[in-house]
Amino acid sequence: MSVDKEALNQSIRRFLKEVGIKSHQQLEQQILAAVEAGHTAATIEVSMTLSLPSLDYTTTIRGQLPVRDQ
């Protein structure tokens, strides 16, 4: 069985574009709501979990987002 790498890359890019747009919207909404509710930390910890259930694979990407000037 061969893989059409170009088609695979295009599919991955479409998926990542959708993930990027939706996750950006959610991050912005949640962080702005937290700040309005009185959250005062300069940074917010974030993580994103990527799973491929049919391949039994999961990984988590972690980071921090600066919310306020230090």
PDB file of N, CA, C and O in Angstrom:
ATOM      1  N   MET A   1       0.835  -1.178   0.000  1.00  0.00           N
ATOM      2  CA  MET A   1       0.000   0.000   0.000  1.00  0.00           C
ATOM      3  C   MET A   1       0.881   1.243   0.000  1.00  0.00           C
ATOM      4  O   MET A   1       1.791   1.356   0.821  1.00  0.00           O
ATOM      5  N   SER A   2       0.623   2.166  -0.903  1.00  0.00           N
ATOM      6  CA  SER A   2       1.405   3.398  -0.950  1.00  0.00           C
ATOM      7  C   SER A   2       0.564   4.562  -0.437  1.00  0.00           C
ATOM      8  O   SER A   2      -0.665   4.503  -0.410  1.00  0.00           O
ATOM      9  N   VAL A   3       1.255   5.611  -0.036  1.00  0.00           N
ATOM     10  CA  VAL A   3       0.602   6.803   0.498  1.00  0.00           C
ATOM     11  C   VAL A   3       0.891   7.966  -0.439  1.00  0.00           C
ATOM     12  O   VAL A   3       2.040   8.206  -0.812  1.00  0.00           O
ATOM     13  N   ASP A   4      -0.149   8.679  -0.810  1.00  0.00           N
ATOM     14  CA  ASP A   4       0.014   9.900  -1.595  1.00  0.00           C
ATOM     15  C   ASP A   4       0.370  11.007  -0.606  1.00  0.00           C
ATOM     16  O   ASP A   4      -0.509  11.590   0.029  1.00  0.00           O
ATOM     17  N   LYS A   5       1.666  11.289  -0.482  1.00  0.00           N
ATOM     18  CA  LYS A   5       2.131  12.228   0.530  1.00  0.00           C
ATOM     19  C   LYS A   5       1.570  13.630   0.317  1.00  0.00           C
ATOM     20  O   LYS A   5       1.291  14.329   1.291  1.00  0.00           O
ATOM     21  N   GLU A   6       1.401  14.049  -0.910  1.00  0.00           N
ATOM     22  CA  GLU A   6       0.851  15.378  -1.182  1.00  0.00           C
ATOM     23  C   GLU A   6      -0.597  15.470  -0.697  1.00  0.00           C
ATOM     24  O   GLU A   6      -0.973  16.451  -0.056  1.00  0.00           O
ATOM     25  N   ALA A   7      -1.399  14.466  -0.994  1.00  0.00           N
ATOM     26  CA  ALA A   7      -2.790  14.453  -0.536  1.00  0.00           C
ATOM     27  C   ALA A   7      -2.852  14.385   0.989  1.00  0.00           C
ATOM     28  O   ALA A   7      -3.685  15.045   1.610  1.00  0.00           O
ATOM     29  N   LEU A   8      -1.973  13.590   1.587  1.00  0.00           N
ATOM     30  CA  LEU A   8      -1.922  13.489   3.042  1.00  0.00           C
ATOM     31  C   LEU A   8      -1.580  14.842   3.658  1.00  0.00           C
ATOM     32  O   LEU A   8      -2.228  15.275   4.611  1.00  0.00           O
ATOM     33  N   ASN A   9      -0.553  15.516   3.111  1.00  0.00           N
ATOM     34  CA  ASN A   9      -0.166  16.832   3.611  1.00  0.00           C
ATOM     35  C   ASN A   9      -1.302  17.837   3.486  1.00  0.00           C
ATOM     36  O   ASN A   9      -1.516  18.637   4.398  1.00  0.00           O
ATOM     37  N   GLN A  10      -2.024  17.814   2.392  1.00  0.00           N
ATOM     38  CA  GLN A  10      -3.151  18.731   2.217  1.00  0.00           C
ATOM     39  C   GLN A  10      -4.248  18.454   3.244  1.00  0.00           C
ATOM     40  O   GLN A  10      -4.828  19.389   3.795  1.00  0.00           O
ATOM     41  N   SER A  11      -4.530  17.199   3.502  1.00  0.00           N
ATOM     42  CA  SER A  11      -5.533  16.836   4.498  1.00  0.00           C
ATOM     43  C   SER A  11      -5.111  17.288   5.893  1.00  0.00           C
ATOM     44  O   SER A  11      -5.919  17.816   6.657  1.00  0.00           O
ATOM     45  N   ILE A  12      -3.840  17.073   6.214  1.00  0.00           N
ATOM     46  CA  ILE A  12      -3.326  17.494   7.520  1.00  0.00           C
ATOM     47  C   ILE A  12      -3.415  19.008   7.650  1.00  0.00           C
ATOM     48  O   ILE A  12      -3.831  19.515   8.692  1.00  0.00           O
ATOM     49  N   ARG A  13      -3.032  19.730   6.613  1.00  0.00           N
ATOM     50  CA  ARG A  13      -3.091  21.200   6.657  1.00  0.00           C
ATOM     51  C   ARG A  13      -4.510  21.701   6.842  1.00  0.00           C
ATOM     52  O   ARG A  13      -4.730  22.647   7.598  1.00  0.00           O
ATOM     53  N   ARG A  14      -5.483  21.091   6.170  1.00  0.00           N
ATOM     54  CA  ARG A  14      -6.889  21.485   6.344  1.00  0.00           C
ATOM     55  C   ARG A  14      -7.338  21.250   7.781  1.00  0.00           C
ATOM     56  O   ARG A  14      -7.992  22.100   8.385  1.00  0.00           O
ATOM     57  N   PHE A  15      -6.983  20.094   8.318  1.00  0.00           N
ATOM     58  CA  PHE A  15      -7.340  19.771   9.693  1.00  0.00           C
ATOM     59  C   PHE A  15      -6.699  20.761  10.663  1.00  0.00           C
ATOM     60  O   PHE A  15      -7.375  21.282  11.550  1.00  0.00           O
ATOM     61  N   LEU A  16      -5.406  21.023  10.503  1.00  0.00           N
ATOM     62  CA  LEU A  16      -4.707  21.943  11.399  1.00  0.00           C
ATOM     63  C   LEU A  16      -5.238  23.363  11.288  1.00  0.00           C
ATOM     64  O   LEU A  16      -5.257  24.091  12.280  1.00  0.00           O
ATOM     65  N   LYS A  17      -5.663  23.767  10.110  1.00  0.00           N
ATOM     66  CA  LYS A  17      -6.258  25.097   9.949  1.00  0.00           C
ATOM     67  C   LYS A  17      -7.542  25.187  10.771  1.00  0.00           C
ATOM     68  O   LYS A  17      -7.763  26.170  11.479  1.00  0.00           O
ATOM     69  N   GLU A  18      -8.383  24.167  10.676  1.00  0.00           N
ATOM     70  CA  GLU A  18      -9.626  24.148  11.449  1.00  0.00           C
ATOM     71  C   GLU A  18      -9.329  24.137  12.947  1.00  0.00           C
ATOM     72  O   GLU A  18      -9.953  24.873  13.711  1.00  0.00           O
ATOM     73  N   VAL A  19      -8.380  23.307  13.366  1.00  0.00           N
ATOM     74  CA  VAL A  19      -7.995  23.240  14.778  1.00  0.00           C
ATOM     75  C   VAL A  19      -7.458  24.594  15.234  1.00  0.00           C
ATOM     76  O   VAL A  19      -7.806  25.068  16.316  1.00  0.00           O
ATOM     77  N   GLY A  20      -6.628  25.205  14.429  1.00  0.00           N
ATOM     78  CA  GLY A  20      -6.041  26.497  14.784  1.00  0.00           C
ATOM     79  C   GLY A  20      -7.084  27.579  14.965  1.00  0.00           C
ATOM     80  O   GLY A  20      -7.033  28.339  15.932  1.00  0.00           O
ATOM     81  N   ILE A  21      -8.022  27.652  14.048  1.00  0.00           N
ATOM     82  CA  ILE A  21      -9.058  28.677  14.127  1.00  0.00           C
ATOM     83  C   ILE A  21      -9.934  28.458  15.355  1.00  0.00           C
ATOM     84  O   ILE A  21     -10.173  29.387  16.126  1.00  0.00           O
ATOM     85  N   LYS A  22     -10.407  27.237  15.536  1.00  0.00           N
ATOM     86  CA  LYS A  22     -11.306  26.947  16.656  1.00  0.00           C
ATOM     87  C   LYS A  22     -10.599  27.097  17.999  1.00  0.00           C
ATOM     88  O   LYS A  22     -11.173  27.653  18.936  1.00  0.00           O
ATOM     89  N   SER A  23      -9.371  26.613  18.109  1.00  0.00           N
ATOM     90  CA  SER A  23      -8.674  26.708  19.388  1.00  0.00           C
ATOM     91  C   SER A  23      -8.308  28.162  19.697  1.00  0.00           C
ATOM     92  O   SER A  23      -8.337  28.563  20.860  1.00  0.00           O
ATOM     93  N   HIS A  24      -7.968  28.955  18.687  1.00  0.00           N
ATOM     94  CA  HIS A  24      -7.682  30.376  18.896  1.00  0.00           C
ATOM     95  C   HIS A  24      -8.920  31.074  19.454  1.00  0.00           C
ATOM     96  O   HIS A  24      -8.822  31.848  20.406  1.00  0.00           O
ATOM     97  N   GLN A  25     -10.069  30.805  18.870  1.00  0.00           N
ATOM     98  CA  GLN A  25     -11.310  31.418  19.343  1.00  0.00           C
ATOM     99  C   GLN A  25     -11.587  31.041  20.796  1.00  0.00           C
ATOM    100  O   GLN A  25     -11.933  31.902  21.604  1.00  0.00           O
ATOM    101  N   GLN A  26     -11.440  29.772  21.128  1.00  0.00           N
ATOM    102  CA  GLN A  26     -11.715  29.311  22.483  1.00  0.00           C
ATOM    103  C   GLN A  26     -10.718  29.886  23.487  1.00  0.00           C
ATOM    104  O   GLN A  26     -11.108  30.313  24.573  1.00  0.00           O
ATOM    105  N   LEU A  27      -9.445  29.898  23.133  1.00  0.00           N
ATOM    106  CA  LEU A  27      -8.439  30.480  24.018  1.00  0.00           C
ATOM    107  C   LEU A  27      -8.753  31.940  24.306  1.00  0.00           C
ATOM    108  O   LEU A  27      -8.742  32.376  25.457  1.00  0.00           O
ATOM    109  N   GLU A  28      -9.030  32.681  23.257  1.00  0.00           N
ATOM    110  CA  GLU A  28      -9.314  34.110  23.425  1.00  0.00           C
ATOM    111  C   GLU A  28     -10.551  34.319  24.303  1.00  0.00           C
ATOM    112  O   GLU A  28     -10.515  35.132  25.227  1.00  0.00           O
ATOM    113  N   GLN A  29     -11.635  33.603  24.031  1.00  0.00           N
ATOM    114  CA  GLN A  29     -12.860  33.764  24.809  1.00  0.00           C
ATOM    115  C   GLN A  29     -12.630  33.420  26.280  1.00  0.00           C
ATOM    116  O   GLN A  29     -13.035  34.172  27.166  1.00  0.00           O
ATOM    117  N   GLN A  30     -11.993  32.304  26.533  1.00  0.00           N
ATOM    118  CA  GLN A  30     -11.795  31.861  27.911  1.00  0.00           C
ATOM    119  C   GLN A  30     -10.855  32.781  28.682  1.00  0.00           C
ATOM    120  O   GLN A  30     -11.105  33.084  29.849  1.00  0.00           O
ATOM    121  N   ILE A  31      -9.784  33.224  28.047  1.00  0.00           N
ATOM    122  CA  ILE A  31      -8.824  34.096  28.720  1.00  0.00           C
ATOM    123  C   ILE A  31      -9.435  35.465  28.993  1.00  0.00           C
ATOM    124  O   ILE A  31      -9.275  36.001  30.089  1.00  0.00           O
ATOM    125  N   LEU A  32     -10.130  36.039  28.018  1.00  0.00           N
ATOM    126  CA  LEU A  32     -10.770  37.337  28.242  1.00  0.00           C
ATOM    127  C   LEU A  32     -11.811  37.249  29.347  1.00  0.00           C
ATOM    128  O   LEU A  32     -11.917  38.161  30.167  1.00  0.00           O
ATOM    129  N   ALA A  33     -12.581  36.167  29.383  1.00  0.00           N
ATOM    130  CA  ALA A  33     -13.581  35.987  30.435  1.00  0.00           C
ATOM    131  C   ALA A  33     -12.902  35.863  31.801  1.00  0.00           C
ATOM    132  O   ALA A  33     -13.387  36.416  32.788  1.00  0.00           O
ATOM    133  N   ALA A  34     -11.788  35.144  31.859  1.00  0.00           N
ATOM    134  CA  ALA A  34     -11.073  34.983  33.124  1.00  0.00           C
ATOM    135  C   ALA A  34     -10.517  36.317  33.607  1.00  0.00           C
ATOM    136  O   ALA A  34     -10.591  36.627  34.796  1.00  0.00           O
ATOM    137  N   VAL A  35      -9.966  37.101  32.697  1.00  0.00           N
ATOM    138  CA  VAL A  35      -9.430  38.411  33.066  1.00  0.00           C
ATOM    139  C   VAL A  35     -10.558  39.313  33.567  1.00  0.00           C
ATOM    140  O   VAL A  35     -10.401  40.003  34.574  1.00  0.00           O
ATOM    141  N   GLU A  36     -11.682  39.307  32.873  1.00  0.00           N
ATOM    142  CA  GLU A  36     -12.827  40.111  33.304  1.00  0.00           C
ATOM    143  C   GLU A  36     -13.345  39.663  34.672  1.00  0.00           C
ATOM    144  O   GLU A  36     -13.861  40.476  35.439  1.00  0.00           O
ATOM    145  N   ALA A  37     -13.206  38.373  34.975  1.00  0.00           N
ATOM    146  CA  ALA A  37     -13.668  37.837  36.258  1.00  0.00           C
ATOM    147  C   ALA A  37     -12.651  38.055  37.379  1.00  0.00           C
ATOM    148  O   ALA A  37     -12.893  37.672  38.524  1.00  0.00           O
ATOM    149  N   GLY A  38     -11.518  38.668  37.047  1.00  0.00           N
ATOM    150  CA  GLY A  38     -10.546  38.994  38.077  1.00  0.00           C
ATOM    151  C   GLY A  38      -9.289  38.164  38.092  1.00  0.00           C
ATOM    152  O   GLY A  38      -8.489  38.295  39.019  1.00  0.00           O
ATOM    153  N   HIS A  39      -9.077  37.312  37.105  1.00  0.00           N
ATOM    154  CA  HIS A  39      -7.837  36.525  37.031  1.00  0.00           C
ATOM    155  C   HIS A  39      -6.673  37.489  36.880  1.00  0.00           C
ATOM    156  O   HIS A  39      -6.667  38.325  35.976  1.00  0.00           O
ATOM    157  N   THR A  40      -5.694  37.378  37.756  1.00  0.00           N
ATOM    158  CA  THR A  40      -4.626  38.378  37.771  1.00  0.00           C
ATOM    159  C   THR A  40      -3.245  37.852  37.407  1.00  0.00           C
ATOM    160  O   THR A  40      -2.289  38.627  37.370  1.00  0.00           O
ATOM    161  N   ALA A  41      -3.114  36.575  37.141  1.00  0.00           N
ATOM    162  CA  ALA A  41      -1.794  36.022  36.811  1.00  0.00           C
ATOM    163  C   ALA A  41      -1.273  36.622  35.511  1.00  0.00           C
ATOM    164  O   ALA A  41      -2.046  36.953  34.612  1.00  0.00           O
ATOM    165  N   ALA A  42       0.043  36.758  35.423  1.00  0.00           N
ATOM    166  CA  ALA A  42       0.665  37.321  34.233  1.00  0.00           C
ATOM    167  C   ALA A  42       0.675  36.330  33.077  1.00  0.00           C
ATOM    168  O   ALA A  42       0.721  36.726  31.913  1.00  0.00           O
ATOM    169  N   THR A  43       0.632  35.034  33.402  1.00  0.00           N
ATOM    170  CA  THR A  43       0.612  34.007  32.363  1.00  0.00           C
ATOM    171  C   THR A  43      -0.461  32.970  32.679  1.00  0.00           C
ATOM    172  O   THR A  43      -0.870  32.806  33.828  1.00  0.00           O
ATOM    173  N   ILE A  44      -0.896  32.289  31.657  1.00  0.00           N
ATOM    174  CA  ILE A  44      -1.866  31.211  31.802  1.00  0.00           C
ATOM    175  C   ILE A  44      -1.258  29.961  31.181  1.00  0.00           C
ATOM    176  O   ILE A  44      -0.780  29.977  30.047  1.00  0.00           O
ATOM    177  N   GLU A  45      -1.289  28.884  31.948  1.00  0.00           N
ATOM    178  CA  GLU A  45      -0.796  27.608  31.426  1.00  0.00           C
ATOM    179  C   GLU A  45      -1.815  27.038  30.445  1.00  0.00           C
ATOM    180  O   GLU A  45      -3.023  27.093  30.679  1.00  0.00           O
ATOM    181  N   VAL A  46      -1.314  26.496  29.354  1.00  0.00           N
ATOM    182  CA  VAL A  46      -2.176  25.889  28.342  1.00  0.00           C
ATOM    183  C   VAL A  46      -1.606  24.528  27.952  1.00  0.00           C
ATOM    184  O   VAL A  46      -0.408  24.275  28.075  1.00  0.00           O
ATOM    185  N   SER A  47      -2.485  23.674  27.486  1.00  0.00           N
ATOM    186  CA  SER A  47      -2.038  22.405  26.922  1.00  0.00           C
ATOM    187  C   SER A  47      -3.015  21.994  25.824  1.00  0.00           C
ATOM    188  O   SER A  47      -4.195  22.344  25.854  1.00  0.00           O
ATOM    189  N   MET A  48      -2.510  21.264  24.885  1.00  0.00           N
ATOM    190  CA  MET A  48      -3.310  20.760  23.777  1.00  0.00           C
ATOM    191  C   MET A  48      -2.991  19.281  23.644  1.00  0.00           C
ATOM    192  O   MET A  48      -1.827  18.888  23.568  1.00  0.00           O
ATOM    193  N   THR A  49      -4.024  18.477  23.616  1.00  0.00           N
ATOM    194  CA  THR A  49      -3.827  17.036  23.472  1.00  0.00           C
ATOM    195  C   THR A  49      -4.212  16.613  22.062  1.00  0.00           C
ATOM    196  O   THR A  49      -5.306  16.911  21.584  1.00  0.00           O
ATOM    197  N   LEU A  50      -3.310  15.929  21.419  1.00  0.00           N
ATOM    198  CA  LEU A  50      -3.542  15.390  20.078  1.00  0.00           C
ATOM    199  C   LEU A  50      -3.683  13.884  20.222  1.00  0.00           C
ATOM    200  O   LEU A  50      -2.804  13.216  20.767  1.00  0.00           O
ATOM    201  N   SER A  51      -4.781  13.364  19.735  1.00  0.00           N
ATOM    202  CA  SER A  51      -4.937  11.913  19.799  1.00  0.00           C
ATOM    203  C   SER A  51      -5.364  11.375  18.443  1.00  0.00           C
ATOM    204  O   SER A  51      -6.130  11.999  17.709  1.00  0.00           O
ATOM    205  N   LEU A  52      -4.848  10.217  18.147  1.00  0.00           N
ATOM    206  CA  LEU A  52      -5.221   9.467  16.956  1.00  0.00           C
ATOM    207  C   LEU A  52      -5.765   8.139  17.458  1.00  0.00           C
ATOM    208  O   LEU A  52      -5.031   7.153  17.516  1.00  0.00           O
ATOM    209  N   PRO A  53      -7.046   8.103  17.824  1.00  0.00           N
ATOM    210  CA  PRO A  53      -7.612   6.907  18.456  1.00  0.00           C
ATOM    211  C   PRO A  53      -7.420   5.623  17.648  1.00  0.00           C
ATOM    212  O   PRO A  53      -7.150   4.563  18.213  1.00  0.00           O
ATOM    213  N   SER A  54      -7.556   5.722  16.361  1.00  0.00           N
ATOM    214  CA  SER A  54      -7.422   4.500  15.559  1.00  0.00           C
ATOM    215  C   SER A  54      -5.992   3.984  15.500  1.00  0.00           C
ATOM    216  O   SER A  54      -5.759   2.841  15.106  1.00  0.00           O
ATOM    217  N   LEU A  55      -5.021   4.831  15.895  1.00  0.00           N
ATOM    218  CA  LEU A  55      -3.619   4.413  15.936  1.00  0.00           C
ATOM    219  C   LEU A  55      -3.126   4.248  17.368  1.00  0.00           C
ATOM    220  O   LEU A  55      -1.949   3.969  17.596  1.00  0.00           O
ATOM    221  N   ASP A  56      -4.033   4.422  18.340  1.00  0.00           N
ATOM    222  CA  ASP A  56      -3.698   4.306  19.757  1.00  0.00           C
ATOM    223  C   ASP A  56      -2.514   5.209  20.109  1.00  0.00           C
ATOM    224  O   ASP A  56      -1.544   4.767  20.725  1.00  0.00           O
ATOM    225  N   TYR A  57      -2.610   6.488  19.706  1.00  0.00           N
ATOM    226  CA  TYR A  57      -1.530   7.449  19.943  1.00  0.00           C
ATOM    227  C   TYR A  57      -2.101   8.719  20.555  1.00  0.00           C
ATOM    228  O   TYR A  57      -3.128   9.228  20.106  1.00  0.00           O
ATOM    229  N   THR A  58      -1.427   9.227  21.586  1.00  0.00           N
ATOM    230  CA  THR A  58      -1.807  10.483  22.219  1.00  0.00           C
ATOM    231  C   THR A  58      -0.551  11.219  22.645  1.00  0.00           C
ATOM    232  O   THR A  58       0.395  10.610  23.144  1.00  0.00           O
ATOM    233  N   THR A  59      -0.543  12.535  22.447  1.00  0.00           N
ATOM    234  CA  THR A  59       0.556  13.367  22.931  1.00  0.00           C
ATOM    235  C   THR A  59      -0.038  14.686  23.405  1.00  0.00           C
ATOM    236  O   THR A  59      -1.073  15.130  22.910  1.00  0.00           O
ATOM    237  N   THR A  60       0.630  15.299  24.364  1.00  0.00           N
ATOM    238  CA  THR A  60       0.171  16.580  24.889  1.00  0.00           C
ATOM    239  C   THR A  60       1.262  17.617  24.710  1.00  0.00           C
ATOM    240  O   THR A  60       2.431  17.370  25.009  1.00  0.00           O
ATOM    241  N   ILE A  61       0.869  18.771  24.224  1.00  0.00           N
ATOM    242  CA  ILE A  61       1.779  19.897  24.022  1.00  0.00           C
ATOM    243  C   ILE A  61       1.414  20.939  25.076  1.00  0.00           C
ATOM    244  O   ILE A  61       0.251  21.321  25.204  1.00  0.00           O
ATOM    245  N   ARG A  62       2.410  21.393  25.825  1.00  0.00           N
ATOM    246  CA  ARG A  62       2.163  22.333  26.910  1.00  0.00           C
ATOM    247  C   ARG A  62       2.903  23.647  26.663  1.00  0.00           C
ATOM    248  O   ARG A  62       3.934  23.683  25.991  1.00  0.00           O
ATOM    249  N   GLY A  63       2.361  24.705  27.216  1.00  0.00           N
ATOM    250  CA  GLY A  63       2.996  26.000  27.106  1.00  0.00           C
ATOM    251  C   GLY A  63       2.376  27.000  28.061  1.00  0.00           C
ATOM    252  O   GLY A  63       1.526  26.658  28.883  1.00  0.00           O
ATOM    253  N   GLN A  64       2.812  28.230  27.939  1.00  0.00           N
ATOM    254  CA  GLN A  64       2.261  29.315  28.726  1.00  0.00           C
ATOM    255  C   GLN A  64       1.997  30.501  27.803  1.00  0.00           C
ATOM    256  O   GLN A  64       2.766  30.787  26.885  1.00  0.00           O
ATOM    257  N   LEU A  65       0.901  31.171  28.074  1.00  0.00           N
ATOM    258  CA  LEU A  65       0.554  32.366  27.307  1.00  0.00           C
ATOM    259  C   LEU A  65       0.670  33.589  28.212  1.00  0.00           C
ATOM    260  O   LEU A  65       0.027  33.640  29.261  1.00  0.00           O
ATOM    261  N   PRO A  66       1.478  34.572  27.825  1.00  0.00           N
ATOM    262  CA  PRO A  66       1.510  35.791  28.612  1.00  0.00           C
ATOM    263  C   PRO A  66       0.198  36.548  28.420  1.00  0.00           C
ATOM    264  O   PRO A  66      -0.263  36.749  27.296  1.00  0.00           O
ATOM    265  N   VAL A  67      -0.391  36.963  29.538  1.00  0.00           N
ATOM    266  CA  VAL A  67      -1.683  37.644  29.480  1.00  0.00           C
ATOM    267  C   VAL A  67      -1.526  39.116  29.839  1.00  0.00           C
ATOM    268  O   VAL A  67      -2.241  39.972  29.317  1.00  0.00           O
ATOM    269  N   ARG A  68      -0.603  39.397  30.717  1.00  0.00           N
ATOM    270  CA  ARG A  68      -0.377  40.772  31.182  1.00  0.00           C
ATOM    271  C   ARG A  68       1.113  41.089  31.139  1.00  0.00           C
ATOM    272  O   ARG A  68       1.959  40.195  31.146  1.00  0.00           O
ATOM    273  N   ASP A  69       1.404  42.360  31.096  1.00  0.00           N
ATOM    274  CA  ASP A  69       2.792  42.772  31.239  1.00  0.00           C
ATOM    275  C   ASP A  69       3.257  42.424  32.644  1.00  0.00           C
ATOM    276  O   ASP A  69       2.514  42.585  33.613  1.00  0.00           O
ATOM    277  N   GLN A  70       4.472  41.953  32.745  1.00  0.00           N
ATOM    278  CA  GLN A  70       5.005  41.541  34.058  1.00  0.00           C
ATOM    279  C   GLN A  70       5.183  42.709  34.962  1.00  0.00           C
ATOM    280  O   GLN A  70       5.620  42.547  36.101  1.00  0.00           O
TER     281      GLN A  70
END
